[in-house]
Amino acid sequence: MKIKVRVAEKKRIQKHIDTPFIRLDAFLKLNDAVQTGGHAKLVIQEGEVRVNGEVCTQRGKKLHPGDVAEFQNVLYEVG
């Protein structure tokens, strides 16, 4: 017997930046994924954020255009 499983697509949000890079914590705040810098620090250090598919625990990680951060099943792409 085969079981069909429906996988929901993750929401994708693209945000353009005017600088060569942006720090991960600032990018999460810019997208309203977190409410404060302290909240960003906590979720990043807890390993709840992925960057380009890999868990990232560096809140100062530099994101460049084309990078994708994932938090709570939402994809945030740097444009």
DRENPA-3360 file (N, C-alpha, C; in nm, 2 decimals, always signed):
BEGIN
1 = MKIKVRVA = +0.08/-0.12/+0.00/+0.00/+0.00/+0.00/+0.09/+0.12/+0.00 ~ +0.06/+0.22/-0.09/+0.14/+0.34/-0.10/+0.06/+0.45/-0.03 ~ +0.13/+0.53/+0.04/+0.07/+0.65/+0.11/+0.12/+0.77/+0.05 ~ +0.03/+0.86/+0.01/+0.06/+0.99/-0.05/+0.08/+1.09/+0.06 ~ +0.20/+1.16/+0.05/+0.23/+1.26/+0.15/+0.24/+1.39/+0.08 ~ +0.17/+1.49/+0.13/+0.17/+1.62/+0.07/+0.26/+1.71/+0.16 ~ +0.37/+1.76/+0.10/+0.46/+1.85/+0.17/+0.43/+1.99/+0.13 ~ +0.41/+2.07/+0.23/+0.38/+2.21/+0.21/+0.50/+2.28/+0.17;
9 = EKKRIQKH = +0.49/+2.37/+0.07/+0.61/+2.45/+0.03/+0.64/+2.56/+0.13 ~ +0.76/+2.58/+0.15/+0.80/+2.68/+0.24/+0.78/+2.82/+0.18 ~ +0.74/+2.91/+0.27/+0.72/+3.05/+0.22/+0.86/+3.11/+0.19 ~ +0.87/+3.19/+0.08/+0.99/+3.25/+0.04/+0.98/+3.40/+0.04 ~ +1.06/+3.47/+0.11/+1.06/+3.61/+0.11/+1.20/+3.66/+0.06 ~ +1.20/+3.75/-0.03/+1.32/+3.81/-0.08/+1.33/+3.96/-0.04 ~ +1.44/+3.99/+0.02/+1.47/+4.13/+0.06/+1.59/+4.18/+0.00 ~ +1.58/+4.30/-0.07/+1.69/+4.36/-0.13/+1.77/+4.44/-0.03;
17 = IDTPFIRL = +1.90/+4.44/-0.04/+1.99/+4.52/+0.04/+2.07/+4.61/-0.05 ~ +2.11/+4.73/+0.00/+2.19/+4.82/-0.07/+2.34/+4.82/-0.04 ~ +2.38/+4.72/+0.04/+2.51/+4.71/+0.08/+2.57/+4.58/+0.03 ~ +2.70/+4.56/+0.03/+2.76/+4.44/-0.02/+2.72/+4.31/+0.06 ~ +2.69/+4.33/+0.19/+2.65/+4.22/+0.28/+2.57/+4.27/+0.40 ~ +2.51/+4.18/+0.47/+2.43/+4.22/+0.59/+2.45/+4.10/+0.69 ~ +2.46/+4.14/+0.82/+2.48/+4.03/+0.92/+2.35/+3.96/+0.94 ~ +2.37/+3.83/+0.97/+2.25/+3.74/+0.99/+2.15/+3.79/+1.09;
25 = DAFLKLND = +2.20/+3.84/+1.21/+2.10/+3.89/+1.31/+2.02/+4.01/+1.26 ~ +2.09/+4.10/+1.19/+2.03/+4.22/+1.13/+1.93/+4.18/+1.02 ~ +1.96/+4.08/+0.94/+1.88/+4.04/+0.83/+1.75/+3.98/+0.89 ~ +1.76/+3.90/+1.00/+1.64/+3.85/+1.06/+1.55/+3.96/+1.11 ~ +1.61/+4.06/+1.17/+1.53/+4.17/+1.22/+1.47/+4.25/+1.11 ~ +1.54/+4.27/+1.00/+1.49/+4.35/+0.88/+1.37/+4.28/+0.82 ~ +1.36/+4.15/+0.83/+1.25/+4.07/+0.77/+1.14/+4.05/+0.87 ~ +1.15/+4.11/+0.99/+1.05/+4.09/+1.10/+1.04/+3.94/+1.14;
33 = AVQTGGHA = +1.14/+3.86/+1.12/+1.14/+3.72/+1.16/+1.16/+3.71/+1.31 ~ +1.23/+3.81/+1.37/+1.24/+3.82/+1.51/+1.21/+3.96/+1.55 ~ +1.18/+3.98/+1.68/+1.14/+4.12/+1.72/+1.25/+4.20/+1.77 ~ +1.36/+4.14/+1.83/+1.47/+4.22/+1.88/+1.60/+4.16/+1.85 ~ +1.71/+4.23/+1.86/+1.84/+4.18/+1.84/+1.87/+4.06/+1.94 ~ +1.82/+4.08/+2.06/+1.84/+3.97/+2.16/+1.77/+3.84/+2.13 ~ +1.65/+3.86/+2.07/+1.58/+3.74/+2.02/+1.65/+3.67/+1.91 ~ +1.71/+3.76/+1.82/+1.79/+3.70/+1.70/+1.91/+3.63/+1.76;
41 = KLVIQEGE = +1.98/+3.69/+1.85/+2.10/+3.62/+1.91/+2.06/+3.48/+1.97 ~ +1.95/+3.48/+2.04/+1.91/+3.36/+2.11/+1.87/+3.25/+2.00 ~ +1.79/+3.28/+1.90/+1.75/+3.17/+1.81/+1.87/+3.13/+1.72 ~ +1.96/+3.22/+1.69/+2.08/+3.18/+1.62/+2.17/+3.09/+1.70 ~ +2.20/+3.12/+1.83/+2.28/+3.04/+1.91/+2.22/+2.91/+1.95 ~ +2.09/+2.90/+1.94/+2.02/+2.77/+1.97/+2.02/+2.68/+1.85 ~ +2.07/+2.73/+1.74/+2.07/+2.65/+1.62/+1.94/+2.64/+1.54 ~ +1.86/+2.74/+1.56/+1.73/+2.73/+1.50/+1.73/+2.80/+1.36;
49 = VRVNGEVC = +1.84/+2.85/+1.31/+1.85/+2.92/+1.19/+1.95/+2.84/+1.09 ~ +1.91/+2.83/+0.97/+1.99/+2.77/+0.87/+2.03/+2.88/+0.77 ~ +2.15/+2.87/+0.72/+2.20/+2.96/+0.61/+2.25/+2.87/+0.50 ~ +2.19/+2.88/+0.38/+2.22/+2.80/+0.27/+2.21/+2.65/+0.30 ~ +2.11/+2.61/+0.38/+2.09/+2.47/+0.41/+2.16/+2.42/+0.53 ~ +2.25/+2.49/+0.59/+2.33/+2.44/+0.70/+2.30/+2.53/+0.83 ~ +2.30/+2.46/+0.94/+2.27/+2.53/+1.07/+2.39/+2.63/+1.09 ~ +2.35/+2.75/+1.13/+2.45/+2.85/+1.15/+2.43/+2.91/+1.29;
57 = TQRGKKLH = +2.53/+2.91/+1.37/+2.52/+2.96/+1.51/+2.60/+3.09/+1.52 ~ +2.65/+3.15/+1.41/+2.72/+3.28/+1.42/+2.63/+3.39/+1.39 ~ +2.59/+3.47/+1.48/+2.50/+3.58/+1.46/+2.56/+3.69/+1.37 ~ +2.69/+3.70/+1.37/+2.76/+3.80/+1.28/+2.79/+3.75/+1.14 ~ +2.74/+3.63/+1.11/+2.76/+3.57/+0.97/+2.72/+3.67/+0.87 ~ +2.81/+3.70/+0.77/+2.78/+3.79/+0.66/+2.70/+3.72/+0.55 ~ +2.59/+3.78/+0.52/+2.51/+3.73/+0.41/+2.52/+3.82/+0.29 ~ +2.54/+3.76/+0.17/+2.55/+3.83/+0.05/+2.44/+3.80/-0.04;
65 = PGDVAEFQ = +2.41/+3.88/-0.14/+2.30/+3.86/-0.24/+2.31/+3.71/-0.29 ~ +2.20/+3.64/-0.28/+2.19/+3.50/-0.32/+2.18/+3.41/-0.21 ~ +2.23/+3.45/-0.09/+2.22/+3.37/+0.03/+2.08/+3.36/+0.08 ~ +2.05/+3.24/+0.14/+1.92/+3.21/+0.19/+1.93/+3.17/+0.34 ~ +1.85/+3.24/+0.42/+1.84/+3.21/+0.57/+1.71/+3.15/+0.59 ~ +1.70/+3.04/+0.67/+1.57/+2.98/+0.70/+1.55/+2.98/+0.85 ~ +1.43/+3.02/+0.88/+1.39/+3.03/+1.02/+1.24/+3.00/+1.03 ~ +1.20/+2.91/+1.11/+1.06/+2.87/+1.13/+0.99/+2.84/+1.00;
73 = NVLYEVG = +1.06/+2.76/+0.92/+1.00/+2.71/+0.79/+0.97/+2.82/+0.69 ~ +1.04/+2.94/+0.71/+1.03/+3.05/+0.61/+1.17/+3.07/+0.55 ~ +1.18/+3.09/+0.42/+1.31/+3.11/+0.36/+1.32/+3.26/+0.33 ~ +1.43/+3.32/+0.38/+1.45/+3.46/+0.36/+1.58/+3.47/+0.27 ~ +1.55/+3.53/+0.15/+1.66/+3.54/+0.05/+1.71/+3.68/+0.04 ~ +1.85/+3.69/+0.04/+1.91/+3.82/+0.02/+1.91/+3.86/-0.12 ~ +1.85/+3.97/-0.16/+1.84/+4.01/-0.30/+1.94/+4.12/-0.33;
% end
